Amino acid sequence: MLIYRFLTGVDDSAFCHKVTKALSEGWILHGSPSYAYDAGQQRMMCGQAVVREAPDQPYDPDKKLVDY
């Protein structure tokens, strides 16, 4: 099974650390990052999709994706 996550956050070093942590846990970048301005909070936001293979595990909607 291929697991998909979309990481989001403010455009700062904490977001980069979030993506780096996911990569260190075996997640793989999926597609290009997204970048958008949040006018309500007057700041830039980032997003990055990541995927990871979870062989021989059935999908469970109650399970956190990071627990696969």
Residue pairs with C-beta under 8 A, 6 or more apart in sequence:
1 53
1 54
1 55
1 57
1 58
1 59
1 68
2 51
2 52
2 53
2 54
3 51
3 52
3 53
3 54
3 65
3 68
4 30
4 49
4 50
4 51
4 65
5 22
5 27
5 49
5 50
5 51
5 52
5 65
5 66
6 47
6 48
6 49
6 50
7 15
7 18
7 19
7 22
7 47
7 48
7 49
7 50
8 15
8 45
8 46
8 47
9 15
9 18
9 45
9 46
10 43
10 44
10 45
10 46
11 35
11 43
11 44
11 45
11 46
15 46
19 29
19 48
19 50
22 50
23 29
23 50
25 52
25 66
26 52
27 50
27 51
27 52
28 50
28 51
28 52
29 48
29 49
29 50
30 49
30 50
30 51
31 49
33 46
33 47
33 48
34 46
34 47
34 48
35 44
35 45
35 46
35 47
36 44
36 45
36 47
37 43
37 44
37 45
38 44
38 45
52 68
54 68
57 68
